[in-house]
Amino acid sequence: DAVMTFRLVVKEVAMRHGAYATFMPKPFATQNGSAMHLQLSLFRGERNAFFGAADPEQLSDDARHYMAGLLRHAGELSLVTNQWVNSYKRLVPGFEAPTYATWSHHSNADLVRVPERKPGLDEATRIEFRAPDPATNPYLAFAAVLAAGLAGIEGKYPLPIAAPGAHRLSDAERAARGIEALPSSLGEAIDRFEGSALMRETLGDHVVDSLVANKRIEWTAYQQQVTPYELSRYLPSW
């Protein structure tokens, strides 16, 4: 509710000042896109379940399993965290946006980042999920992200080693390390979401089937377009 209220208020205030506020993920081709990074923690009562005092990085087993859940299921939930054709113009190399299911402490190009915190602030231990954009439906996205993380905890998924700079590796190097690419188009995201048992369990068949049908209409309409890029690149060659 807070996200939806924020969007409305921003648009209304901008309008009063003669400006237009957009939550389009990638309005400018040469600039970084607009993201909606999620800062995530889990609490058991007053205790941050992500804090692990005995761990060198002070991350608990729950935190590591949760991160592993996000990495494993990120491709399946991309349709709800990145739901527009334009969303995938943001998720490209070179613009501080994730393109592979990797994590690190400092890289802005990884899917999951572990932010630094001040010593002694155990309750501030958190992870940052960097895929979502501000066009997302927060009700679906938050449910899907939580389900992926909890699946990691329940299944005790092992967390892969950190892999900053995965976009600079060769395909063979990424394959050898088991690094999975995120969907690169709305069409690919639709297919991976539709076949996800986790998303069907989390959102229900009705929501999944309705969203898939709606998004296939959008994807088909986009595929039928001839863009200025295509005209400028290919038409003069004739």
Buried (B, 14 or more C-beta within 10 A) or exposed (E): EEBEEEBEEBBEEEEEEEEEEEBBBBEEEEEEBBBBBBEBBBEEEEEBBBBBEEEEEBBBBBBBBBBBBBBBBBBBBBBBBBBBBBBBBBBBEEBEBBBBBBBBEEBBBBBBBBEEBEEEEBBBBBBBBBBBBBBBBBBBBBBBBBBBBBBBBEEEBEBBEBBBEBBEBEEEEBEEEEBBBBBEBBBBBBBBBBEBEBBBEBBEEEBBEEBBEEBBEBBEEBEEEEEEEEEEEEEEEE
